[in-house]
């Protein structure tokens, strides 16, 4: 079974997938060949949570002042934010998730 190829277009949703977290964005520019896109961080409002607050529902809004990320299509066909180990970008859907329970370890100098 072949995967459905999604062609990015301006105004389409996108999600930056980091190690645990996800950031909702909107595509604001697509190169003529479709190999480079720019996405902009969306503004979100939490509209509902479950009893444990682990599952939140969001409403997404374009944010003209949101951070802009340049993304390139890689050999594997996936988009990633610019950089050697860029975060994967899912095209066609906005998703927001932040793991509130994840704690970063800090190393103190002695």
Buried (B, 14 or more C-beta within 10 A) or exposed (E): EEEEEEEBEEEBBBBBBBEEEBBBBBBBEBEEEEEBBBBBBBBBEEEEEEEEEEEBEBEBEEBEEBEEBEBBBEEEEBBBBEEEEBBBBBBBEBBBBEEEEEEEEEEEEE
